[in-house]
Amino acid sequence: MSSVRVVTMGLPMGPPAGLPAEPLDVYDLSEELLLSGGIKGLSLVNTVDQIFLERQAPLLERFVRGGGRILVNGHVVRPFLPGLSPWRALDYHGPDDLRISPVTPHPVFEGVDYLELLYRTGVPGTPTGDDLARLGVAGFYGRGYHSRVPEGGTVLNGIGPHALPIDVLYPLGEGFVMAHAGNDLSLFSDPDRSTRSLGPRLHAWLEGTL
């Protein structure tokens, strides 16, 4: 059994897309589950109930401070962990305003073509370069950023011409929090693209082996 859980709103019909981990309904979070030592990492989907997470803030903080890892996906409205900050919408007018660029190298994103994060396309095959920019739609990775980087935090990736923080990593006690201000990172783990490794590497990071 995996030591990683994908925290969802209700249980999905199948395994969570892109991440080889078991789903866990957010309303089933408990002290017994998180503090027993069996779970090493949690990936929170972008639609998860932040009001409920805010009520569970002391438990989540204890989990991370004790050595756990949490990936927070989506727009933070209610900062339910120390270090999280509210999401801010980006003023964008075209793909260049939404361009994703690496700021600090991290093994989760190693080898990823950032154009494949920026553009998504339903066209058969795997267009690249100019074809990808011509056929794809920009903005699925994110259209905003974290309003503040916590003390000791690292910006992994930026968005737009000023590389505003869209992916942030920071320590909390003995554990770590990775916050992504957009759609679930694992959804970009496409098997036929450079992003194919995102899901497995996120899983390894959440386990504490990467």
Summary of the structure (lengths in Angstrom):
residues: 210
radius of gyration: 16.6
end to end distance: 18.6
largest distance: 51.4
contacts: 676
relative contact order: 0.20
helix: 28%
strand: 25%
